[in-house]
Amino acid sequence: MLRHRENHYEGLDALIATRSDALLATAGLLAGGREAGQDLLQAAIEKMMRQWHRIEGDREAYLRRILYHLAVDSWRRRRRRPEVLTDLAPAVAQPDGAGALTLRLALVQALGELTPRQRAVLVLRYFEGLSEVEIAGALGCSTGTVKSTAARGLKNLRAHTASWPLEDAPEPKGAHR
């Protein structure tokens, strides 16, 4: 009986050992911070473990799909309550990369202003690098829905970031001072 229990989760250790950093990075973006991402990833792993013996095929893809759905579910529960994803001021000022860190944190905050589906589609497309077909499969929707959601999400993201100062940005062609 002990041997049966040891083999019940065969492959889980290897999946977590090899892919945990990438999974945690995605979860952090979806949840809005490292700690919330850890909680989200843990919940997804727990949910996957309940079905481990039934999963056929790519178990990482199965885990990622659970991760995305749990994130969207949590956003739906909190949709009426404003959410602060992260503090925009870095905890420790560092001379190297401080501007990039501030920009990254502001971008995470801007992602939080999007609808849950828009946020999920943009994270999957531009952070995970999934194709529209792969995103549709992961979210259980059509490719057309992914395309239109991405377009609306990018439009909303541009609107949220339009007032950001662009340091060292080239002047648009035809612009006169």
N, C-alpha and C positions, 0 to 999 in steps of 0.2 A: 504494500500500500504506500509506503514512503517513497518508493521509486516512482510510482504513478504520479504523486504530487510534485516530485522534482521535475518531471517531464511535462507537466501540465502547462507550464509557461515557457516551454522551450523556445529560445530565440529572443525572448523579451530582454534579457540582460544585454545581448549583443546589439539589439536595436537601440536601447537607451544609451549604451556606452558609445556607440558610433554616431548617433544622430541627435543626442541631447542638446548640444550647443545650438544647432540650427533650429531645432524645435523650440527651444527656449527663446531664441531671438524672435521668431515669428510670434510666439505666444506673448512676449513682451510688447510687441507692436500692436497686436490685437487687443491686449488688455490695458495698455497705456502705461506700463511700467514693469520693471523687473520683478518686483514682489508679486504683483497681480498676475504677471505672466507665469510665474512659478506655480501659483495657485491654479491658474487655468490649465496649465500643462499637467499638473498632478491630477486634477479632476478628469481630464481627458484620458490619462493613462488608467485611472481607476475604472472608468467606464469601459475602456477597451478590454481590460483584464476580465471583465464579466463575460465578454463574448470571445475571448481569446481562442478557445478550442473550435469556434465556428468560423473564424475568419479564414477566408480563402484568398490567395493572391497577395498583393503588396500590403503588408501590415502597416508600414509607415504611412502610406496613402490613407488607409483606414483611420489611423490615429490623427492625421492632419484633418481629415473631414470632421471627425468628432471635435477637434480643437476649434475649427471654424464655426461649427454649429453651436457649441457652447458659448463662444464669444458673442455671436449674434443673439442668442437667447438672453445672455446677461445684459446686452445693450437694450434689448426690448423691455426688460424689466425696469431698467433705469431711465428710459427715454424721457420721462417728464422731469427728472431730477438732473440739474446741471452737474456735470462731471468734470473734475479737475484731474487731468491725466498725469501731469507731472509738474513740478515746480520749474519755472523757466530759468531761474538763477542757479548756476552750478554750485554745489556744496562747497567746493574748494576751487578758488580761482587759479587757473593755470595759464601761464603765458603762451604755451603752445597748444593750439587747437581750441582755445576757449570760444572763439567766434563760431567754429564749426559745431561745437557742442551746443551752444545757444541756438544756432540755426536748427540743429537736429531736434532739440527739445521743443522749439516753436513749431516745427513741422509735425511732431507727434501731437501737439496740442491742436493744430489745425485739422489733423485727421480726426480728432475727437469731435469736431463740429459737423462731420459728415453723418449721413444715415448709416446704420449698421451694415447694410448691404453694400453701400458705396465704399465704406472703409474696408470691408473684407475683400471686395473685388480689387481695389487699388493695392492693398498689401499683397494679395496673391499675385497680381500681375507684375508689379514693379519691385517688390522686395523678394518674393519667392521666385519670380521669373516664369510663372506658369503661363501656358497659352490660354486663349479664350476657351477652347474646347476643354482643357484640363480644369479650368475654373468652373465651367458649367457643370462638369462631372462632380467636382468637389462640393459645390453648393446645391446641386440638385435642381438646376434651372437650365433654360435654353441658352445657346450661344448668343442669340440676339439680345436676351436680357442682360448678359454679361457686357456686351458691347454698349448698350444704351446706359447701363448703370455706370460703366467706366467713364463714358463721355460726360454724364451728369456729375459724377464725382470729381473729375478733373476740373470741370467748369466751377463747381463749388469751391474746390481747393484753391483755384486761381483767385476767386473772389475773396476768400479768407486771407490770402497772402498778398493781395494787390498792394496793400499799403506798406509792405515791408520795404525798408531801404535796401537798395541794390548797390552795395559798395563795389567799386572796380568793375561795374557793368559797362559794356560798350554802349555808346549813345546810339539810339535807333537811327537807321538810315533816313535821311531827309529831315532830321530834327535840327532846328536852329536854336542857338542860345540867345 
